[in-house]
Amino acid sequence: MNVMNILSVENLEKTVKDEPLFTSLTFGLEKGEKVGIVGKNGTGKSTLLKVLAGMMVPDEGNISIKNGMDISLQEQNVSFEDDDSVEDYLFASRSEKVGKLKEYYDSLREENGKKQMALFEEVEKKGLFEVERRYYALLTEFEVPVTKETKVKQMSGGEQKKMALARALAPESDIILLDEPTNHLDIKTIEKMEDMLRDENISAIIVTHDRHILDSVCTTIFELDRSSFYRHPGSYSSYLERKAVRIEMAEKQKERMENVLRRELKWLSRAPKARTGKDKGRIERAEELKKAQNTPVTEKKIREFSSEKRRLGKKILEVENISKSYENRELFSSFSFIFEKNMKIALVGDNGSGKSTFLDVITGFTAPDSGRVDIGVNTVFGYYDQKSRLLNENKSVLEYISDIGENIELSADEKVSAARFLELFGFPQAMHRAPIALLSGGEKRRLYLISRLVANPNFLILDEPTNDLDIDTMEALEDYISSFAGPVLICSHDRTFLNITTETTLFIKDGKISYHAIPYSVFAEEERERERCERRKEEQKPAEVKQKKEEKKKLSFKEMKEYESLSVEIEILEKEISDIEASFSTIDTRDYEKLLKAQNEYEEKNRILEEKIERYLELDERAN
């Protein structure tokens, strides 16, 4: 069976700041396919999504989209105007469905009844009013407490990210493009998103470092590597296996080339006698082999993170009965805990539950409302906060690291200059003089991370460390944590990262912090099982209790009267709506006021009818 591509890309090329991001990029996207894009920071993953969405123009190549296909994009960073409301943000979407709905609403402010009527019929026929309804329904499901009028700038970063995700999913577009969708989301919302993306009717291209999504949702992996492109059918696990085989084959090919090159160089080293024109081709081939030999098979990974070990005192960190409230809401209260050497703890909870505030309290950035935080005299925090507050973006990359030390001690046997240190961790000399403000989000986070580690901490505290980091950097950080002798406390939505780096769990919920001496994966499964048990208990309550509940639900005298009258009211409303529909054909389209009045009355009666039908069905179920 031939499968038709709904999106085809042919020989796509894009260069940014004289740096080729990708060349000769060719691929197709099938209906229902979920593609995960992986690659180091700066390889052009976000740029590719913007090109596909029409936000950027490629230098070369063609993009073909099947007729009638709608595309929606969730960008990595939530962009909005200073005065934008939640409603404004929806209508700033690049989805054609949303654009058509916005065009209709905009037409209501114009004195062109004919245009309004035509747009109304198109919007209603295509079911585009549902897009707006789904947007607000998703915000409710994601637990974002906002109205249409809420200003976006007043929302938290997590709420803004959920709003962006809701906007991308609401149109039920044929192709959904998601750029790092899990950044700043809590695990509960990520799991809901995963369930939605598994729908076989959804086609998606996802740029993400979340290995759980890559493995459990994606059916194909695209890899961008030094402007080259590789397509790997299957999940992320399958991709890793295929990549290992690809690298092994490339290494063997390079070894064969080196053997040939040695022979050619030996020939070239001989004293030239009467060389013929035929020798010229051989010399040129030797030069080409030299160039190929200097090209790495794979891009060199950044150096493993390391820092000099610092001695811990007997007391590391003790908190006693600490409490903290924000805007009259209690985040946590009466929490006591003693942090000890070698503890590896995951800190989890929903967005807004107080995780970052808790980290600020125990590190001294914020004072608790009550209780005591006792930090040991030898304790040095390596606090990688989510906002990178200590990253001075006005300085250059080299100036920022040089402020920590002109010469940096990596170990007892190795000391390097600040410039060399930057090169070891993925910042070439060409970037050293660049202002930090010009770096990409991932580059800023990596720079901030190494600046926290180079201070030789003995207590590591990481707040959402995987946001904006590529998988290579995350893996290097995982290795660092595994050999770190001091306590580690990690707040993260990345389940794979938590399972690799932590052994126990702190859980914040409903103003309480609880400690569980089990890994996060085990804790999460126990939580799910507890919820399932509660549901089963509710379903298995004794028959007499159910009988009492059913008796309580029987209609009261007042409700019975309402039930009887509703059927009549519904019938009248349906007749009125039918009459208004018939009147549309008789109204002069130049009579703007009359047409607008009829249209508004039509929409209002439909709204009332929907409410009455819903109420009637509710009462009918209890009456019969």
SERODO-210165 format. One record per residue (C-alpha): x, y negated, z negated. Coordinates in steps of 0.02 Angstrom, whole numbers, padded with zeros to 5 digits, always signed. Layout:
BEGIN
XYZ;...
***
This chain:
BEGIN
+00000+00000+00000;+00069-00171+00049;+00067-00299-00090;+00047-00480-00036;+00154-00615-00115;+00056-00762-00184;+00219-00861-00193;+00366-00844-00073;+00533-00933-00091;+00661-00930+00049;+00842-00992+00048;+00810-01119-00090;+00956-01233-00137;+00973-01370-00267;+01122-01474-00323;+01116-01589-00474;+01259-01710-00515;+01367-01632-00378;+01347-01461-00462;+01259-01325-00359;+01132-01243-00474;+01070-01111-00353;+01099-01072-00169;+01009-00959-00044;+00879-00916-00177;+00749-00799-00101;+00610-00704-00191;+00423-00670-00194;+00294-00666-00334;+00155-00538-00327;-00019-00551-00402;-00011-00500-00585;+00179-00501-00593;+00264-00575-00747;+00440-00635-00710;+00564-00680-00847;+00709-00794-00797;+00872-00778-00895;+01041-00862-00881;+01159-00975-00976;+01112-01154-01017;+01140-01266-00867;+01116-01133-00732;+00959-01218-00667;+00816-01118-00743;+00711-01270-00791;+00754-01356-00627;+00690-01204-00531;+00521-01212-00619;+00506-01398-00580;+00546-01366-00397;+00414-01228-00389;+00287-01345-00472;+00323-01483-00346;+00401-01601-00474;+00571-01594-00388;+00616-01577-00205;+00740-01440-00156;+00892-01486-00051;+00860-01340+00066;+00738-01197+00086;+00551-01165+00091;+00417-01129-00039;+00256-01049+00024;+00104-01035-00087;-00048-00934-00034;-00196-01045+00014;-00305-01097-00130;-00178-01049-00264;-00171-01163-00416;-00008-01187-00515;+00009-01250-00693;+00173-01290-00782;+00220-01303-00964;+00382-01400-00974;+00515-01366-01106;+00490-01536-01188;+00318-01610-01218;+00311-01776-01122;+00176-01906-01153;+00145-02092-01153;+00149-02183-01319;-00039-02213-01323;-00094-02045-01250;-00234-01949-01335;-00261-01761-01333;-00385-01789-01191;-00261-01898-01094;-00131-01761-01108;-00249-01634-01028;-00285-01746-00880;-00099-01779-00852;-00082-01596-00799;-00017-01561-00624;-00145-01421-00600;-00257-01456-00450;-00406-01393-00549;-00376-01520-00686;-00340-01653-00556;-00509-01625-00474;-00598-01633-00642;-00508-01796-00682;-00556-01865-00512;-00739-01832-00552;-00731-01918-00722;-00639-02066-00645;-00776-02082-00514;-00905-02114-00650;-00826-02285-00673;-00848-02326-00488;-01004-02390-00400;-01006-02250-00273;-01149-02132-00310;-01122-02028-00153;-00942-01992-00201;-00993-01950-00380;-01127-01829-00321;-01007-01741-00202;-00874-01724-00337;-01002-01665-00465;-01063-01527-00348;-00883-01472-00312;-00833-01472-00496;-00988-01376-00547;-00973-01250-00404;-00792-01212-00450;-00831-01202-00637;-00705-01337-00679;-00801-01401-00830;-00746-01235-00908;-00563-01291-00896;-00596-01431-01020;-00697-01315-01134;-00557-01184-01134;-00426-01317-01174;-00514-01367-01335;-00559-01185-01374;-00374-01138-01361;-00325-01283-01475;-00449-01214-01603;-00382-01038-01582;-00204-01101-01604;-00262-01190-01763;-00225-01367-01703;-00344-01481-01802;-00372-01621-01675;-00510-01709-01579;-00510-01780-01403;-00462-01951-01473;-00316-01891-01581;-00154-01978-01530;-00021-01855-01473;+00118-01951-01561;+00030-01920-01728;+00041-01730-01705;+00184-01622-01769;+00310-01546-01648;+00229-01375-01669;+00055-01445-01636;+00117-01535-01480;+00195-01373-01415;+00030-01280-01445;-00062-01418-01353;+00057-01401-01204;+00030-01214-01203;-00160-01237-01209;-00150-01357-01060;-00050-01230-00960;-00169-01086-00998;-00337-01177-00991;-00355-01190-00799;-00326-01001-00783;-00213-01047-00638;-00159-00917-00511;+00024-00951-00555;+00078-01006-00730;+00255-01076-00756;+00316-01078-00936;+00481-01158-00990;+00538-01096-01162;+00357-01078-01221;+00403-01007-01393;+00507-01156-01453;+00429-01232-01609;+00286-01105-01614;+00247-00991-01759;+00248-00802-01735;+00058-00788-01746;+00034-00908-01599;+00171-00821-01499;+00083-00654-01521;-00082-00731-01461;+00008-00801-01308;+00083-00630-01272;-00089-00549-01275;-00155-00678-01151;-00006-00657-01033;-00028-00468-01027;-00190-00495-00931;-00163-00405-00763;-00243-00551-00669;-00114-00677-00731;+00044-00708-00629;+00180-00797-00725;+00361-00854-00715;+00434-00878-00888;+00600-00956-00937;+00634-00891-01112;+00770-00830-01229;+00642-00730-01329;+00697-00551-01298;+00535-00481-01370;+00432-00569-01235;+00559-00523-01100;+00545-00340-01149;+00360-00321-01192;+00276-00442-01069;+00388-00466-00918;+00383-00341-00774;+00529-00416-00679;+00688-00508-00733;+00772-00643-00628;+00951-00686-00677;+01036-00850-00628;+01225-00836-00642;+01347-00966-00572;+01228-01016-00430;+01198-00832-00387;+01031-00745-00405;+00993-00565-00456;+00823-00480-00461;+00796-00336-00582;+00630-00240-00577;+00567-00188-00748;+00583-00251-00926;+00729-00338-01012;+00797-00171-01076;+00799-00106-00897;+00884-00267-00841;+01025-00244-00968;+01056-00068-00905;+01056-00123-00722;+01170-00271-00760;+01295-00156-00847;+01301-00046-00691;+01319-00200-00579;+01466-00266-00681;+01549-00095-00683;+01537-00082-00494;+01603-00259-00473;+01751-00220-00587;+01794-00065-00483;+01781-00166-00323;+01896-00299-00396;+02020-00163-00447;+02023-00096-00268;+02051-00273-00203;+02196-00297-00324;+02279-00138-00259;+02265-00200-00081;+02328-00372-00134;+02483-00297-00215;+02527-00210-00053;+02498-00369+00048;+02602-00475-00072;+02742-00346-00063;+02736-00360+00127;+02738-00551+00118;+02888-00551+00000;+02997-00465+00128;+03113-00576+00229;+03018-00637+00382;+03095-00579+00543;+03015-00604+00711;+02835-00609+00652;+02704-00600+00787;+02534-00682+00804;+02459-00524+00732;+02544-00562+00566;+02448-00725+00550;+02283-00632+00519;+02367-00525+00387;+02435-00680+00298;+02263-00760+00299;+02187-00600+00228;+02314-00600+00087;+02267-00780+00045;+02082-00734+00039;+02121-00587-00076;+02214-00706-00192;+02061-00818-00205;+01946-00670-00237;+02062-00606-00372;+02046-00772-00466;+01855-00765-00462;+01788-00683-00621;+01666-00539-00602;+01553-00617-00732;+01555-00787-00814;+01665-00784-00967;+01564-00782-01126;+01590-00914-01257;+01709-00865-01394;+01636-00779-01546;+01593-00901-01683;+01715-00898-01827;+01760-01000-01980;+01879-00989-02126;+01805-00896-02274;+01768-01007-02425;+01759-00935-02602;+01589-00926-02685;+01563-00963-02869;+01465-00855-02990;+01315-00971-02971;+01267-01003-02789;+01092-01077-02791;+00951-01063-02916;+00778-01140-02899;+00656-01145-03044;+00470-01185-03031;+00492-01300-02881;+00338-01378-02802;+00310-01495-02656;+00157-01579-02581;+00139-01682-02423;-00007-01799-02385;-00108-01727-02531;-00080-01549-02470;+00018-01428-02578;+00150-01341-02473;+00219-01230-02612;+00216-01226-02801;+00298-01142-02952;+00427-01049-02849;+00582-00980-02936;+00723-00883-02855;+00908-00843-02874;+01010-00834-02713;+01152-00708-02720;+01302-00659-02615;+01270-00557-02457;+01083-00594-02456;+01013-00603-02278;+00838-00676-02292;+00705-00716-02160;+00591-00864-02198;+00423-00848-02108;+00253-00931-02108;+00133-01023-01993;+00171-01194-01917;+00145-01328-02050;+00158-01206-02196;+00310-01299-02266;+00459-01195-02210;+00570-01341-02154;+00520-01443-02307;+00571-01297-02418;+00743-01292-02335;+00761-01480-02357;+00719-01463-02542;+00844-01324-02581;+00985-01413-02485;+00955-01582-02570;+00887-01678-02419;+00720-01695-02508;+00680-01697-02694;+00548-01576-02760;+00392-01648-02842;+00430-01540-02993;+00551-01404-03044;+00740-01388-03036;+00864-01353-02894;+01033-01300-02964;+01171-01291-02833;+01334-01204-02882;+01491-01311-02890;+01578-01207-02756;+01426-01193-02641;+01447-01274-02470;+01293-01269-02358;+01305-01243-02171;+01132-01318-02140;+01079-01308-01959;+00920-01411-01970;+00790-01410-01833;+00804-01597-01797;+00995-01602-01785;+00994-01753-01900;+01182-01761-01919;+01215-01760-01732;+01269-01936-01683;+01215-01950-01501;+01306-02117-01477;+01474-02030-01489;+01561-01927-01357;+01574-01739-01375;+01759-01749-01422;+01736-01894-01544;+01601-01799-01637;+01707-01643-01663;+01866-01745-01698;+01775-01829-01843;+01768-01657-01924;+01953-01630-01892;+02087-01667-01762;+02152-01490-01790;+02028-01354-01833;+02075-01196-01926;+01984-01048-01852;+02069-00922-01966;+02222-00903-02074;+02325-00866-01918;+02247-00984-01792;+02233-01173-01786;+02181-01269-01629;+02155-01449-01576;+01979-01520-01570;+01987-01522-01379;+02041-01340-01370;+01907-01293-01495;+01774-01367-01381;+01839-01269-01232;+01831-01106-01331;+01647-01136-01363;+01590-01179-01189;+01629-01366-01173;+01758-01392-01033;+01869-01546-01030;+01755-01629-00903;+01622-01642-01038;+01732-01706-01180;+01710-01892-01141;+01525-01878-01103;+01405-01959-01229;+01310-01827-01326;+01148-01912-01273;+01179-01853-01093;+01195-01669-01139;+01054-01546-01107;+00947-01489-01252;+01038-01322-01259;+01211-01404-01253;+01165-01522-01396;+01105-01378-01503;+01262-01276-01468;+01374-01424-01511;+01277-01453-01672;+01288-01269-01715;+01477-01259-01699;+01495-01421-01798;+01399-01341-01943;+01504-01182-01938;+01674-01267-01921;+01650-01348-02093;+01679-01173-02165;+01514-01153-02261;+01485-01013-02385;+01295-01025-02383;+01216-01026-02209;+01042-01101-02185;+00970-01100-02009;+00806-01184-01961;+00743-01118-01792;+00921-01083-01730;+00865-01001-01567;+00773-01154-01498;+00859-01209-01337;+01003-01085-01355;+01042-00962-01216;+01051-00776-01253;+01243-00770-01248;+01254-00904-01383;+01121-00815-01486;+01216-00651-01477;+01377-00738-01532;+01282-00813-01679;+01211-00642-01724;+01389-00572-01731;+01444-00717-01841;+01300-00689-01963;+01333-00502-01975;+01510-00534-02039;+01465-00686-02147;+01502-00646-02331;+01391-00778-02411;+01201-00785-02421;+01104-00824-02261;+00928-00897-02252;+00849-00904-02078;+00685-00985-02028;+00642-00924-01853;+00498-00874-01739;+00614-00757-01642;+00569-00582-01702;+00717-00496-01618;+00839-00620-01695;+00763-00596-01869;+00767-00407-01854;+00953-00410-01807;+01013-00539-01935;+00905-00520-02092;+00862-00385-02219;+00731-00464-02334;+00586-00586-02315;+00519-00747-02393;+00339-00780-02341;+00250-00948-02358;+00060-00945-02353;-00078-01048-02435;+00042-01147-02545;+00133-00993-02614;+00304-00919-02576;+00325-00732-02600;+00483-00627-02590;+00483-00455-02508;+00637-00342-02518;+00605-00272-02343;+00654-00327-02166;+00535-00441-02072;+00480-00306-01949;+00424-00193-02092;+00341-00339-02183;+00247-00392-02026;+00181-00215-01998;+00127-00203-02180;+00035-00369-02162;-00055-00307-02007;-00101-00145-02095;-00166-00242-02245;-00277-00346-02131;-00340-00188-02044;-00382-00110-02214;-00480-00264-02265;-00580-00256-02104;-00615-00070-02130;-00672-00100-02309;-00793-00233-02247;-00861-00113-02116;-00876+00032-02239;-00973-00056-02377;-01115+00050-02453;-01277+00057-02356;-01376-00025-02495;-01261-00177-02490;-01284-00189-02303;-01472-00171-02329;-01472-00317-02450;-01372-00422-02328;-01492-00380-02188;-01640-00424-02298;-01561-00591-02336;-01540-00622-02151;-01725-00599-02111;-01807-00756-02045;-01884-00875-02169;-02057-00949-02135;-01975-01108-02072;-01856-01012-01958;-02001-00908-01890;-02092-01067-01840;-01932-01132-01760;-01911-00967-01667;-02088-00976-01596;-02070-01157-01540;-01900-01133-01459;-01966-01025-01318;-02089-01162-01272;-01956-01298-01284;-01837-01199-01175;-01970-01175-01043;-02009-01363-01041;-01824-01408-01029;-01796-01288-00884;-01943-01368-00791;-01875-01544-00824;-01701-01495-00764;-01776-01419-00607;-01872-01580-00573;-01714-01685-00592;-01620-01570-00471;-01760-01594-00345;-01753-01783-00368;-01570-01794-00318;-01615-01768-00136;-01741-01913-00139;-01634-02045-00228;-01551-02171-00114;-01363-02142-00136;-01338-02332-00128;-01444-02351-00286;-01297-02323-00403;-01386-02360-00567;-01533-02243-00530;-01418-02103-00474;-01303-02121-00624;-01454-02122-00743;-01523-01963-00664;-01353-01880-00671;-01324-01923-00855;-01501-01863-00898;-01467-01701-00803;-01306-01667-00899;-01384-01710-01068;-01534-01596-01041;-01420-01454-00989;-01320-01478-01148;-01476-01475-01256;-01541-01322-01162;-01380-01228-01195;-01391-01267-01382;-01573-01213-01393;-01541-01050-01298;-01396-01010-01415;-01505-01044-01568;-01650-00942-01495;-01537-00791-01465;-01470-00802-01643;-01646-00803-01717;-01708-00671-01595;-01573-00550-01654;-01629-00568-01835;-01815-00563-01794;-01807-00396-01702;
***
